[in-house]
Amino acid sequence: MLINLEDPARKPDPTMPLLQLGFRPFFLLAGVSAALLILVWGVLFSAGGPDAAYGTVYWHGHEMVFGYTTAVIAGFLLTAVKNWTGRQTVNGVSLLLLSLLWIAARLLPFFPETIPYWMLAIIDLSFLPAVAAAILPLLVKTKNHRNLIFVGIVALLSAANITFHLGVAGVLVSGQFYGLYAGVYIILLLISIMGGRVIPFFIERGIGTGFTRKSYPAVEVSASLVLLLLGILHTAGMTGMFTVIVAFLAAVLHLIRLSGWYAKGIWSVPLLWVLVLSYGWIVIGLFLMALAMAGIFSISLALHALTIGGIGLLTMGMMVRVSMGHSGRKLAAPGLLPAAFAALNLAVVVRVLLPLLMPVESYPLLVLISSLIWAVAFAIFVFWMSPVYFLPRADGRPG
């Protein structure tokens, strides 16, 4: 049944709060998986261990891109589409089944000897199309054409995941590489598009009078387009001088963009500085990518600046803000969440910058330390945000 959110007579949904709106189960699952999966990866990387179905290295990349991040995307879209359309997105049993589908895809790779690979692949590949199927009819029915782009991005992520699985199955040579790099750049493109909409808006609302964003239409368009071009070139394996120039140009454009959003007042509001710093790590990551493609150091360091600092930090900040806003609570980072934001920044420094300064023999230890810091940060997130997901809205409204 479709629900008109503007109906003042509507009473709160009596079902379990956790299953009333998409952000609740999926942000919780994202937080738990971020802590546990990275701990497993840290142990396997440092001490060795049995491979998952994808192989240890590819499993780590897949679960961060198509596991953790897709949970965040699902929670965000299932919540945002309700706001955009005024119609109820999946909840109750339907939301539970969608959550269980995501959970199954995370667990099955650990049983490669008992679960046929084709079954694992089908289950994993079903999640994103299911999310798209849940939101597309609402967007079409309400003629919300502006936001159909997000269905397209979900479709691109699905294609990247298919490419990954074709690689694991031996059908497409280096398919894992293509799928993971495509997935990372598609997510960065999503951040570029959505970040341009919401980050300056949040800053204006959070700081109040005295701040007006500086927006340059040519930069807004070209920043995303150049990032898309970089993703295509990098995914295709092109790392020559042209790709170096494209990466450098992408960094400059996003730096100009970010400078137009900056205001001194953000430093007193954790929900603002976390977004600015995370976007700053994307800028740094793009500069590092240009240097890495020029052969100065490992591309892995640039990639982790983009993923840990850009994607990881931004998604945590956005999950907290969305959760507080859509649960009828004060728009503030509760408890030790600001410390968790700071810890994620430290994790990037340890994982990306310290390897440039320390002997190569210290690299496995730095990876382990960074993994532990990341895990602690998300453990803090889960501890402080769980009551938000399990309890009804503070204002008594449905959602």
N, C-alpha and C positions, 0 to 999 in steps of 0.2 A: 504493500500500500504506500502511495506517495504522500508525503506529509508537507503541508504548507507551514513553513516555519513562522510565518507572520500571523498565524492564528492565535490570538491572545487567550482563547479559551483552552488551548491545548495544555494538558497536564504532563508532568514529567513521566517518562517511560518507566514502568515498574520493573522492567527486566534488569539483569545484572549490569551495573554501571560500566564494567569493563567492556561490554559488548554493545554499547549504545552508539558509539561513533568510532570511525576507523583509527583515529590517532591513539586511542587508548590501548588496544592490544598491540598494535604494530610499533608504536614508540617504545613500549615496554619490552617487546621481543627484540627490537633493535638494540636497546641498551644492554640487555642480558647477553645477547649474542656477541656484541662488541667486546664485552669483558671476557667471556669464556673462549671465543674463537681465537682471539689474539693471544691469550695465555697458552692455548694448545699450540699455536704456531710458534711462539717463543721457545717452548720446550722442544718441539720437533726440530727447529732450526739450530738450536744450541747443542742438544744432546742426541738428536737423531731419533727415529722411531718408525713404526709401521706407516706405510703410505695409505692415504685415503684413495678413493676411486680415481681421483684426478691426478694423483701424484702430489707430494707435499707442497711444493712451491706453487703449482697451479691451483691447488685447493685453497691455499691462503688467498691468492688473488681473486679467485672466483667467489669465495664467501664474503670478502670485503665489498666487492663490486655488486655481485648478483644476490648476495644474502643480506648483509647489514644494510647497504644503501637502498636496496629495493624495498625493504621493510619501511624505511623512513619515507621513501617516495609514496608507497602505498598509503601509509598513515596520513601523509600530507594531502594527497589528492582526494582520498575518500572524505576528508574533512573539508577541504577547500571547495570541492564541487557542491557540497551541501550549501555552503555560503553563496557560491556563484549562481546556483540555480534555484535556491529556495526549496529544493526537494531532498527528501531523506535518501542518503546513500545506504548501502548494505549495513545491516545491524543484526543483532540477535544471532540466531542459528547460522544464517548466511555468513556473517562476519566470523563466527567461530570456525566454520568450515574453511574459509579462506585463510584464516590464521593457521589451522592445522595443515593445510597444503604447504604453506611456507615452512613450517616446522619440519614436516616430513622431508622436504628437500634439503634441509640442513643436516638431518640425522643419517639419511640413507648412504651417503658417501663413505661412512665408516664401516659399512658391511659389504665390501666389494666382492667377497667370496660367496655371499648368500643372496644378494640382490642383483638380478640381471641389469647390466648397464642400460639397456634400452628402457627399462622401467624407471630407473633413476632419472634418466634424461627427460622422459616424458613428464614425470612429476615436477621436476625443476622447471622445465620449459612451460608448464601450464600456468604458473603463478602470474606472470606479468600480463598475458592475454586475459586472464580472469579479472585482473584489476581494470584493464581497459574496458572489458565487457561490462563491468559494474558502473563505470562513469560515462561511457560514450552515449548511451541512450538518453541520459539526463541532459547532457550538453546539447545533443541534437534536438530533443523535444522542446527545450527552452530557448533554442536558437542562440546558444552561448558560443558563437563561432570563434570568438577571440581566444578562447581557452582550449580549442581543439588541438592546438599545437602540442599540448601536454600528452594527448593521446598519441600523437605522432612520435613524441620522444619515447614514450613507453614502447611503441612498436619498434623503434630503432634499437632500444635496449634489448628487446626480445630477439631481434635479428643478431645482435652481437652475442647473445647467450647461445643461440643456435650455432653460430660460427665456432664458439668455444667447444661445444659438445661434439661437433663434427671433427674437431681437432683431436679431442680425447679418444673418439671412436676410430681414429685413423683414416677417416674419409677425406679430410682436408689437412694437408701438410701445414704445420704451424698454425692451425686454427685456434689453438689456445691463446697464442700470442695476439693474433688479430682480434679475437673476441674480447680479451681483457683490455687491450689498449683502446679499442673502439668504445667499450663500456665506460672507461674512465673519461674519455673525451666527451661522450654523450652526456654524462653526469655533469661535467664542467660546463657544457653548453646549457644544460638545464639551470645550473646555478647562475650563469651569466644572464639568462633571460629572466628568471624569477628574481634574482638578486637586484637587477636593475629596477624592478617594480617595487620591491618591498623594503630593501635596506634603506634607501634615502627616505622613504615614507616613514619607516619606524624611527629614524633619527629625527625627522621633523616633529613627529608626535612625541617622542621621548624627551627632547630638549625643550620644545615649546617655542616661544617667540624668540626672535633674534637669529634664527638660522633659516636660510633658504638654499636648497641644493643648487649646485651649478651643473647644468645638463647641456651636453653638446650633442645634438641629434646625429651628426655624422659619426661621432665617436661611439655613441650608443649602438648604432647599427653595425659599424665596421668592427667593433670589439668582438662581437659574437661571430661575425662572418670570418674574421681572421682566425679566431679560435677554432672554428669548424674546419677551416682549411688546414690548420696545423694538425688537427686530429686525423684528417684524411691522409696527409703526408706521412705522419709518424706511424699510423697504423699500417700503411703500405710499405713501411720499412725505409722510407727516404729520409736520410739524415745528412744530406749534403749542404752546401752553402745556402741554397735557396731556402731550405727548411730552417736553417739557423736564422736567417733574416726574418722569416715568417714568425718564428717563436719570439724573437726580439721585438718585432712589431706588435705582436699580441700582448707582450708584457707592458710595453709603453702605453698602448691603448687602454688597457685595464688599469694601469697606474693613473692615467689622466682621469679616467672614470671615477676611480676611488677618491682621488683628490677633491673632486667636486662634491663628494658626499661628506667629507671630513668636517668635524666641528670639535672644538676643545671640550665641550660639555659631555662628550660620550664617555669620558674616563670615570665619571661618577655613576654611570649606569651600566652594570655588567652585561645586561641583555643587548646593549648597543656596542660596547667595545669588543665583545666576542665576535660579532658579525663583521666589524671593520677589520679586526686582526685576521680573521679567517680569510677574508677577501684579500688582505695583504699577503697572506701566504700563497695565494694563487698567483699574485703578481711576482713574488719572489720565486715561486716554482717555475714560472714561465721564463724568467731571466736565467735561472739555473738550467732550464731545459735548453735554452739557446747555447749556453756555454758547454753543456754536456754533449750536444750534437756537434759542437766544434771540436770535440775530442779532449776537452780539458779534464773532465772527470766522468764518473759513472752516471748514466742516465737514471739509474735506480734512485740516486739521491734526489734528483729533480722530481722524479715521479712521486716520491714519498713526501716531498714538500707540498705537492698538489693534493695528495690523497689524505695524509694525516692532518696537515695544517689547513688545507682548503676544504676538502670534503668532510673530514672527521669533525673538525672544530665547528664549521658552519652548521652541519646537521645537528650537532648537540645543541648549539645555541638556538636554532630554529625549533627543535623539538621542545625545548623548555618554554619558549615564548608561545608557541601554538598551544601547548598543553595548558599553560596558565590562562591564556585568553579564552580558550574554548571550554574550560572547566569553571568559568565564572570567578576566577581568582585574580588577585592583584598581579599586574604585569611586572613581576620582579623575579629574580633568580633566588629561590628559597635556600635556606641553610648553607651548606658548603658548596653549592653549585658554582659560585665564582671561583672557588679553589679548584674545582674540576676543570673549568675553562683554562685557568692558569696552568694546570698540570698538563693539559693537552698541548699547550704551547711549548712547555718544557720537553714533552715527548718528541716534538718535531725537531727541536734544537739538538737533542741527543741523537736522534736517528739520521738527521740530514747534515747538520753543521759540524758536530764534533768529529765525524769520520774524516772531514777535510783537514782537521788539525792533529789527529792522533794517528799512531802507527796502524798499519793495515791489520795487524794481529789483534787489535782491540775491537775490530768491527763486530764479531759475533757477540761480544759482551755488550756493546752499545745497542745492538738490536734487541737483546734480551732486556736491558734496562728500559729502553723505550717502550717495549711491549708491556712491561710491568707498570710503568707510569700510565700508559693508555688504559690498562685494565683497572687500575685504581680509580682513574677519572670516571670511567663508566660505572664502576661499582658505586661511586658517590651519586652518580646520576640515578641509578636504579633505586638506591636507598631513599633519596629525597623525593623522587617523582612517583614512586609506586602508589602512595596514598592518593595522588591526583587521579591515577588511572582506575583505582578500585573503588573510590568514593564518588557519590553523585556530585553534580555541579554544586558549587557553593551558593549560587543564587537560586537554586531550586528549579531552573529551567531544564528542558530536555537536552540531552547531548552528552 
